Amino acid sequence: MLELNTDNFETEVTESETPVIIDFWASWCGPCQMMGPVFEELSSGYTGKLKFAKLSTEEQPDLAAKFNISGIPCLIVTKQGKEIDRIVGFAPKETLKEKIDAILSKI
């Protein structure tokens, strides 16, 4: 799983030709801990269509602030660094897949 930070954000997100979904999370957040395995499991089904990445709001507060993160877990889909859509809160695998597919159909 790709871990984002200030060193690789530009290359992995802003300059990416492939849309990116970023999981904004924190170690103390229970719903974030539940979302992690679901997010990772879904990532294998989108190879070449959507890049999956994680960003710790504790370790990268400036990047989290750039996206106005006010609640976590928060999944943000970006295209060339610009936000396309966001999903806030925990969702089970099938629900999350439906939401991601709906977002991708708009890009």
Buried (B, 14 or more C-beta within 10 A) or exposed (E): EBEBEEEEBEEBBEEBEEBBBBBBBBEEBEBBBBBBEBBEEBBEEBEEEBBBBBBBBEBBEEBBEEBEBEEBBBBBBBBEBEEBBBBBEBBEEEEBBEBBEEBBEEE
